[in-house]
Amino acid sequence: MDKKGGLFEILGKIKAKPGLYLGYPSVCDLFVFLVGYKTARRELGIEPTEAEIRFY
């Protein structure tokens, strides 16, 4: 599976346009997004990088 992108790329996109990804630019919505992102990657069998492990 292609591992292009990743957590830090999506965070950059969220920073640029938070309303597009979160609905509202809020820390609570960001937290829920990140939990869903992490869960989806785990369900797909995509291993986190070392940087992502340190981030979480």
C-alpha positions as CSV (number, residue, x, y, z in Angstrom):
1,M,0.0,0.0,0.0
2,D,1.3,3.5,-0.9
3,K,2.4,5.3,2.2
4,K,2.5,8.8,0.6
5,G,1.2,11.4,2.9
6,G,0.8,10.6,6.5
7,L,0.0,12.4,9.7
8,F,2.2,15.4,9.2
9,E,1.0,16.1,5.7
10,I,-2.7,16.0,6.7
11,L,-1.9,18.3,9.7
12,G,-0.4,20.8,7.3
13,K,-3.6,20.6,5.2
14,I,-5.7,21.1,8.3
15,K,-3.6,24.1,9.3
16,A,-4.1,25.7,5.9
17,K,-7.9,25.0,5.7
18,P,-9.2,23.8,9.1
19,G,-12.9,24.3,8.2
20,L,-12.5,22.0,5.2
21,Y,-11.3,19.1,7.3
22,L,-12.9,19.8,10.7
23,G,-16.0,21.8,10.1
24,Y,-14.9,24.3,12.7
25,P,-11.4,25.3,13.7
26,S,-11.5,23.8,17.2
27,V,-9.1,21.7,19.3
28,C,-11.9,19.3,20.2
29,D,-12.8,18.7,16.5
30,L,-9.0,18.2,15.7
31,F,-8.8,15.6,18.5
32,V,-11.7,13.7,17.2
33,F,-10.3,13.8,13.6
34,L,-6.9,12.5,14.8
35,V,-8.5,9.7,16.7
36,G,-10.5,8.7,13.6
37,Y,-7.4,9.0,11.4
38,K,-5.3,6.8,13.8
39,T,-8.1,4.2,14.0
40,A,-8.6,4.1,10.2
41,R,-4.8,3.6,9.6
42,R,-4.7,0.8,12.2
43,E,-7.8,-0.9,10.7
44,L,-6.1,-0.8,7.3
45,G,-2.9,-2.3,8.7
46,I,-0.8,0.8,8.0
47,E,2.0,0.9,10.6
48,P,2.8,4.3,12.1
49,T,6.2,5.9,11.5
50,E,8.6,6.6,14.3
51,A,7.7,10.3,14.1
52,E,4.0,9.5,14.4
53,I,4.6,7.2,17.4
54,R,6.4,10.1,19.1
55,F,3.6,12.5,18.2
56,Y,0.9,10.3,19.7
